[in-house]
């Protein structure tokens, strides 16, 4: 382990040269890692998809996470960035056969919490011109280091003065955001996009789960900006902040900021997090 000021990767690393790798963002709370089995499952599924043998079992990878947290005496309010690249190449070339080392594993734990003011005022979204691609281009279920389309959307949103970019699918229906998932509430129903054009979000799946388990109508369906602009409530979800209310999209104010459905879902989700913490051991 190295201090963040001393940690380095080779300029020949596959992740640095090509964005060739997979990653996870994990949340540490009350002495445990939230939804650790789900994160490990997604990480290893992604590695298999890109034909990369991580060289560690899921249990061994979890132990590395625990060891890093224990070495830093971190038990709460921590966000972990776990990155695995294909390893170091002998020359800057795409072909995996030019990789000469085992995969590179980087674990970055940081004390990081949502800014209360942002949650209170609500998120401001801007619809980017950059679209989410389908499996024919790059399967959005793959949580890879190659995020340039999301970065371009993020740049456009930031230049428009927004917090996050709302992204559409190739047909113009709402897909997801550049780094979070998007939900709306209409007439007591919760809507989110189908999974074809968004990452298989763990928080997204758990929001759908708590809705179904608690009698809140929830649907994965196609919907357009018309439905967004006229929604009763809207919120975004992610590992880092959980549920964050949306104030406006493209200059249109959402009818109710942090409305009753959003608040109920946020509470149910936090209870689910508390029930799904793998203790640091």
C-alpha positions as CSV (number, residue, x, y, z in Angstrom):
1,X,0.0,0.0,0.0
2,X,1.2,3.5,-0.8
3,X,0.1,7.0,0.2
4,X,-2.0,8.7,-2.5
5,X,0.9,11.1,-3.2
6,X,3.2,8.2,-3.9
7,X,0.9,5.8,-5.8
8,X,1.6,5.4,-9.5
9,X,0.8,3.3,-12.5
10,X,2.9,2.6,-15.5
11,X,2.5,4.8,-18.6
12,X,2.3,1.4,-20.4
13,X,-0.7,0.3,-18.3
14,X,-3.7,-0.9,-20.4
15,X,-6.0,1.4,-18.5
16,X,-3.9,4.5,-19.0
17,X,-3.3,3.8,-22.7
18,X,-6.6,2.4,-23.8
19,X,-9.2,2.6,-21.0
20,X,-9.0,-1.3,-21.0
21,X,-10.4,-2.4,-17.7
22,X,-13.4,-2.5,-15.4
23,X,-14.2,-0.8,-12.1
24,X,-16.6,-0.4,-9.2
25,X,-17.6,2.3,-6.8
26,X,-18.5,1.0,-3.3
27,X,-19.9,2.7,-0.2
28,X,-18.6,2.1,3.3
29,X,-21.0,2.7,6.1
30,X,-21.1,1.7,9.8
31,X,-18.2,-0.6,9.6
32,X,-19.3,-2.5,6.4
33,X,-19.3,-2.3,2.7
34,X,-22.8,-1.9,1.2
35,X,-24.0,-4.6,-1.3
36,X,-20.5,-6.1,-1.7
37,X,-21.6,-9.4,-3.3
38,X,-23.5,-7.5,-6.0
39,X,-20.5,-5.3,-6.7
40,X,-18.2,-8.2,-6.9
41,X,-20.6,-10.1,-9.2
42,X,-20.8,-7.1,-11.6
43,X,-17.0,-6.5,-11.6
44,X,-16.2,-10.1,-12.4
45,X,-19.0,-10.3,-15.1
46,X,-17.4,-7.3,-16.7
47,X,-13.9,-8.9,-16.6
48,X,-15.2,-12.0,-18.2
49,X,-17.0,-10.0,-20.9
50,X,-13.7,-8.4,-21.9
51,X,-11.8,-11.7,-21.6
52,X,-9.7,-10.6,-18.6
53,X,-8.7,-13.0,-15.8
54,X,-8.4,-10.8,-12.7
55,X,-6.2,-13.5,-11.1
56,X,-8.0,-13.1,-7.7
57,X,-11.1,-14.8,-6.4
58,X,-14.0,-12.6,-5.3
59,X,-13.1,-13.4,-1.7
60,X,-9.5,-12.5,-2.3
61,X,-10.5,-9.2,-3.8
62,X,-12.8,-8.5,-0.9
63,X,-9.9,-9.1,1.5
64,X,-7.8,-6.5,-0.3
65,X,-10.7,-4.0,0.1
66,X,-10.9,-4.9,3.8
67,X,-7.1,-4.7,4.3
68,X,-7.0,-1.2,2.7
69,X,-9.8,0.1,4.8
70,X,-8.3,-1.3,8.0
71,X,-4.8,0.1,7.2
72,X,-6.4,3.5,6.9
73,X,-8.8,3.0,9.9
74,X,-11.8,3.8,7.7
75,X,-15.2,2.6,8.8
76,X,-17.8,5.1,7.7
77,X,-18.5,7.8,5.2
78,X,-16.1,6.3,2.7
79,X,-16.3,5.9,-1.0
80,X,-14.1,3.3,-2.7
81,X,-13.0,3.3,-6.3
82,X,-11.9,-0.2,-7.2
83,X,-10.2,-0.3,-10.6
84,X,-8.8,-3.3,-12.5
85,X,-7.0,-3.0,-15.8
86,X,-5.6,-5.7,-18.1
87,X,-2.0,-4.8,-16.9
88,X,1.1,-3.4,-18.4
89,X,1.8,-3.7,-22.2
90,X,5.2,-4.0,-23.8
91,X,4.1,-1.4,-26.4
92,X,1.1,0.9,-26.8
93,X,-1.1,-1.4,-28.9
94,X,-4.7,-2.6,-28.5
95,X,-4.1,-6.3,-28.7
96,X,-4.4,-8.1,-25.3
97,X,-1.5,-10.4,-26.4
98,X,0.9,-7.5,-25.9
99,X,0.1,-7.4,-22.2
100,X,3.2,-8.6,-20.2
101,X,1.9,-8.5,-16.6
102,X,-1.0,-9.7,-14.5
103,X,-3.9,-7.2,-14.2
104,X,-3.3,-4.0,-12.3
105,X,-5.6,-3.5,-9.2
106,X,-6.0,-0.1,-7.7
107,X,-8.1,0.6,-4.6
108,X,-8.7,4.2,-3.7
109,X,-10.8,4.8,-0.5
110,X,-11.7,8.4,0.3
111,X,-13.8,10.2,2.9
112,X,-16.5,11.5,0.7
113,X,-20.1,12.4,1.4
114,X,-22.9,14.1,-0.6
115,X,-23.0,17.9,-0.2
116,X,-26.1,18.6,1.9
117,X,-26.7,21.9,0.0
118,X,-26.9,20.1,-3.3
119,X,-29.4,17.6,-1.9
120,X,-31.5,20.3,-0.4
121,X,-31.7,22.5,-3.5
122,X,-32.1,19.5,-5.8
123,X,-30.1,18.4,-8.9
124,X,-30.2,20.4,-12.1
125,X,-30.1,18.3,-15.2
126,X,-29.4,19.2,-18.9
127,X,-30.1,16.9,-21.8
128,X,-27.0,16.2,-23.8
129,X,-26.8,15.6,-27.5
130,X,-24.5,12.6,-26.8
131,X,-26.6,9.4,-26.9
132,X,-26.2,6.2,-25.1
133,X,-25.2,3.4,-27.4
134,X,-26.7,-0.1,-27.6
135,X,-24.9,-3.5,-27.4
136,X,-24.0,-3.3,-31.1
137,X,-21.6,-0.4,-30.3
138,X,-20.6,-1.0,-26.6
139,X,-22.9,-2.8,-24.2
140,X,-23.9,-0.3,-21.5
141,X,-24.0,-3.1,-18.9
142,X,-20.2,-3.1,-19.1
143,X,-18.8,-0.9,-16.4
144,X,-15.5,-0.2,-18.2
145,X,-12.9,2.5,-18.0
146,X,-13.9,3.7,-21.4
147,X,-16.3,6.5,-20.4
148,X,-15.7,9.2,-23.0
149,X,-19.3,9.3,-24.2
150,X,-20.4,10.0,-20.6
151,X,-17.6,12.5,-20.2
152,X,-18.7,14.4,-23.3
153,X,-22.2,14.5,-22.0
154,X,-20.9,15.7,-18.6
155,X,-18.9,18.5,-20.2
156,X,-22.0,19.7,-22.1
157,X,-24.1,19.7,-18.9
158,X,-21.4,21.5,-16.9
159,X,-21.1,24.2,-19.6
160,X,-24.9,24.6,-19.4
161,X,-24.6,25.2,-15.6
162,X,-26.1,21.8,-14.7
163,X,-25.0,19.2,-12.2
164,X,-25.6,16.1,-14.4
165,X,-26.4,15.3,-18.0
166,X,-29.5,13.5,-18.9
167,X,-28.8,11.1,-21.8
168,X,-31.2,9.7,-24.4
169,X,-31.1,6.4,-26.3
170,X,-30.7,6.4,-30.2
171,X,-34.5,6.7,-30.6
172,X,-34.7,9.8,-28.4
173,X,-36.2,8.1,-25.3
174,X,-34.7,8.8,-21.9
175,X,-31.9,6.4,-21.1
176,X,-29.9,7.5,-18.0
177,X,-27.6,10.2,-16.7
178,X,-23.9,10.4,-17.3
179,X,-23.0,9.0,-13.9
180,X,-26.3,8.2,-12.2
181,X,-29.7,6.6,-13.0
182,X,-32.8,8.6,-13.6
183,X,-36.4,8.1,-12.2
184,X,-39.6,10.1,-12.5
185,X,-42.8,9.9,-10.6
186,X,-46.2,10.4,-12.3
187,X,-49.5,9.9,-10.6
188,X,-48.0,7.8,-7.9
189,X,-46.1,5.6,-10.3
190,X,-42.3,5.4,-10.5
191,X,-40.8,5.1,-14.0
192,X,-37.3,4.4,-15.1
193,X,-35.9,3.5,-18.4
194,X,-35.4,-0.1,-19.7
195,X,-32.0,-1.6,-19.1
196,X,-30.8,-1.8,-22.7
197,X,-29.1,1.6,-22.7
198,X,-27.9,2.0,-19.1
199,X,-25.5,0.4,-16.8
200,X,-26.9,-2.4,-14.6
201,X,-26.9,-0.1,-11.6
202,X,-26.9,-1.7,-8.2
203,X,-28.7,1.2,-6.6
204,X,-31.1,1.3,-9.5
205,X,-32.0,-2.4,-9.0
206,X,-32.4,-1.8,-5.3
207,X,-34.7,1.1,-5.8
208,X,-36.9,-1.1,-8.0
209,X,-36.7,-3.8,-5.3
210,X,-37.9,-1.6,-2.5
211,X,-40.7,-0.2,-4.6
212,X,-42.0,-3.7,-5.4
213,X,-41.6,-4.9,-1.8
214,X,-43.5,-1.9,-0.4
215,X,-46.4,-1.6,-2.8
216,X,-45.1,1.3,-4.8
217,X,-46.0,0.9,-8.5
218,X,-42.7,0.8,-10.5
219,X,-42.1,0.4,-14.2
220,X,-39.1,0.0,-16.5
221,X,-40.5,1.6,-19.6
222,X,-39.7,3.9,-22.5
223,X,-40.6,7.5,-21.9
224,X,-39.7,10.8,-23.5
225,X,-38.7,14.3,-22.4
226,X,-42.4,15.2,-22.6
227,X,-43.0,12.8,-19.6
228,X,-40.0,14.2,-17.8
229,X,-40.9,17.9,-18.1
230,X,-44.4,17.2,-16.8
231,X,-43.4,14.7,-14.1
232,X,-44.7,15.1,-10.5
233,X,-41.3,14.3,-9.0
234,X,-37.9,13.2,-10.3
235,X,-34.7,11.8,-8.7
236,X,-31.4,10.3,-9.6
237,X,-29.7,7.3,-7.9
238,X,-26.2,6.0,-7.4
239,X,-23.9,4.3,-5.0
240,X,-22.4,7.5,-3.7
241,X,-25.4,9.6,-2.8
242,X,-28.2,7.1,-2.8
243,X,-31.4,9.0,-3.8
244,X,-31.0,12.6,-4.9
245,X,-34.0,14.8,-5.8
246,X,-34.1,16.6,-9.1
247,X,-35.1,20.3,-9.2
248,X,-35.2,21.0,-12.9
249,X,-34.5,19.5,-16.3
250,X,-33.5,21.7,-19.3
251,X,-34.8,24.8,-17.4
252,X,-38.2,23.2,-16.6
253,X,-38.9,23.0,-12.9
254,X,-40.1,19.6,-11.7
255,X,-43.5,20.0,-10.0
256,X,-42.5,19.0,-6.6
257,X,-38.9,18.9,-5.2
258,X,-38.2,15.9,-3.0
259,X,-41.9,14.9,-3.0
260,X,-43.5,12.3,-0.8
261,X,-42.8,9.4,-3.1
262,X,-39.1,10.3,-3.4
263,X,-38.8,10.8,0.3
264,X,-40.4,7.4,1.0
265,X,-38.2,5.6,-1.4
266,X,-35.1,7.3,0.0
267,X,-35.9,6.1,3.5
268,X,-36.7,2.6,2.3
269,X,-33.4,2.5,0.4
270,X,-31.3,3.6,3.4
271,X,-33.0,0.8,5.5
272,X,-32.0,-1.7,2.8
273,X,-28.4,-0.4,2.8
274,X,-28.3,-1.0,6.6
275,X,-29.4,-4.5,6.1
276,X,-26.9,-5.3,3.4
277,X,-23.5,-4.3,4.9
278,X,-20.6,-6.8,4.8
279,X,-18.6,-6.2,7.9
280,X,-14.9,-5.1,7.4
281,X,-13.0,-8.2,8.6
